């Protein structure tokens, strides 16, 4: 049997081959259709910003992480995660910009995940008049980002979630649509019954998805509340309340009046509406026998109250993680 010749490996081929092996080691091949981190920047102690190329979003989106003391990419352990979702007309920097979350979490041994959610993303894969496609916020967060965190940033599978305003919707929506993904969920001034008070033909029901969408047809999100009623119900925490059994829950809302932390000298209509939503949602939970901790108070739709809400919910969130 003649010996087969060993093919030569030329230097011009070997160097690129070695580079590929370093960038994409065996067992972790990169696929063209996978989301991936394309930039990473330390912006403050413990604070790292990621830029992710996301097929679900058809572009690049940002995520801010607060890393715990002792965190290492090569550690032989994982860390539980606290996801903090921002409200409308805001971005991934909101929680570190307007609250003391960095100090609050400094000794908690958790990774805090603060993803971009869009000015009016509504934490949903948009209907887009039946065409689907980007923006697909739910897929970006719970599939692409979750996998990146678990694969490359030592995130474990124990998770809790909280959010303000639109982020409060997101916290309950994600927990209900994906039971078991989050051990606990907290909503601060969230619009948690998106069809509250709706009657057929009442387009004012769209105030929730449209509130922070100036210049955008809000029907792209879930469609028309009558014509696409099934999509609305599938993205309404009130309708999905039964799926939250077994998840520890916290709901806070002001009544719109200025409280101890100040605010407008008149009733804030946005917070008053969120309060109606929250009360309807928590009433539904109780009708179903699902426990929920509530904190209804004098207060308005602003960061001083959301920081206080986070502090109030924080012990429960950490207890759900065993912290």
Secondary structure, DSSP 4 states (H G I P E B T S, - for coil): -PPPPPPP--HHHHHHHHHHHHHS-TT----TTS-EEEEEEEEETTEEEEEEEETTTTEEEEEEEEPPTT--TT-SS-EEEEEEE--SS--TTHHHHHS-HHHHTTTS--EEEEE---SS-TTSB--GGGT--S-BHHHIIIIIIHHHHHHHS-EEEEEEEEEETHHHHHHHHHHHHTTTS-SEEEEES----TTTT--TT-GGGGHHHHTT-TTS-THHHH--TTTTHHHHHHT-TTTTGGGGTTSEEEEEEE-SS-BTTB--SS--HHHHHHHHHHHHHHHHHHHTT---EEEEES--SSHHHHHHHHHHHHHHHHHHTT-
